[in-house]
């Protein structure tokens, strides 16, 4: 991602014995007959080492033998193994040789992961300064030192360690912050674990798992003892069980550690979307395990009931569709007599004659017998509903319901139930039971913001869609490209719900009247505006947000709806208020541009690059949607 190759000057030779043993081996590839100039590209201060010649690697052909170079406490830190792997002739390897090669590459990855954690921590330590996340814009006397990964004031500039590490590792800023924190913990608080990682005893995942599970121990002696016990276990067992063993070890030494770890994990609960393939995405909801299990059980019950009623979809498809219908906001929908007569007889008919005082068949032991009115459909005796009852009741009208009241007086034991009972609506179910089994009665009003899905498409793409030509699709905000078939489906859905609101929608059988709206925006025509005015017009503001969709800092995906509009070339420096000179920046990266010495450069191909305070250049995002011929 970086555009700043920093190859050492031609002809410069460094002493093979200088520096540490590990560094003395990393740039020896160019001396072994590899591509010239590649060894030192993008690196500084790395010394070449005495090479392992290619002829020596022939002894590792055939059945392998690479494991002989994987030594404990190797002073070269795996440099000899790396060279042997790079120059091994794989044309004659047997299955044993290939398997050994895979294992040795994994050991090298572990060694590099340990060195990477060391480098990440070294950069964070080098960028020392006071925290910039204390609620005031500029540093003040008495401010504390910045925590690992935190924004800070360094050399009079606002610096974001997580942004610079994230761009170097191709990580989002939040993921880079977590990586910095875990690397700092590994290097400073778990030196034995870091040594085991560099030696290839642990994998990167196992090492960071150990750090995460044992970092809840506050006593240093307990921490060191637990770390030694887990590392000893790791040398004798498969690493797949290291998480459970480390967690048990922490709980044994500090019984409160489990609660502390649970609270920490619960405080990090979130909902996030991860784009996948072909116009789909994963919605990841991190929640308490018991609550998540309850949600999964509820979805499975509803899916199984639908399958029993003849729904052809698989259980996974049903769970996904039911969850989507429950999450999207819905307006109140009262079933009509025709719809209730076809949807409810096999699912909501009580198994025993119901009366106003009879509890539902499925109730929690701790739940009170009378359920409150707002949790389910209104009772038949309520004055607000329409005169027509929910179920088919041609024999008894609602106005005659009070008449049978004196009838129970002669009969002290109400053993025989009245015949008109099936004509009444079933008693309201408890809140936890709503939609648990059939998913056909989710008609309660949902609170929350209206869900708006925005699809960006060019005029050429819409023309291809309307004329039946094959073309590209569009762009969904916060997701990315979708194929033409998906654009057609959602365009038809938006038009039908806007112009034909009473048309039943087969795509939402569980949601009644869905509360989500789909907007289609054509974003390849710039509106007119006044370039000599500092504040953009409403049309220009809207167009730039539609065009950019997200913050334009490299790697940031903050939606444009929550960003600031910034002049690429400052208005005071001659920049004009045009769509070409405006872009969206989230507040964090807007401050970083003006107070952190980040520079923007226009590239010949129309894109932009950002230069960090360290001088490294990173390419910004391409224009999210360009008009293309179908």
Secondary structure, DSSP 8 states (H G I E B T S, - for coil): -B-------TT----TTSS-TTGGGTT-GGGGT--TT-TTTT--S--------GGGGGGGSTT--GGGG--TT-TTTTHHHHHHHHH--GGG--HHHHHHHHHHHHHHHHHHHHHHHHHHHHHHHHT--EES-SSSSS--TT--B--TT--EEETTEEE-HHHHHHHHHT--HHHHHHHHHHHHHHHHH-HHHHHHHHTTSS-HHHHHHHHHHHTT---HHHHHHHHHHHHHHHTTS-GGGHHHHHHHHHHHH-TTHHHHHHHHHHHT-EEEEEE-STT-EEEEEE--HHHHHHHHHHHHHHHHHHHHTT--S-HHHHHHHHHHHHHS-B------HHHHHHHSTTTT--SS---TT---SS--TTS-SS--GGGSS--TT-SSS-SS-SS--SSS-GGGGGGGGGGGGS-SS--S--GGGGGS------GGGTTSSS-----S---S---EEEEEE-HHHHHHHHHT-----EEETTTEEE-HHHHHHHHHHHHHHHH-TTS--TT-TTSSSB--EEEEEE-SS-----TTSSS--HHHHHHHHHHH-B--STT---BGGGSEEEESS-GGGT---SGGGEEEE-HHHHHHHHHS--EEEE-TTS-EEEE-TTS-EEE----S------
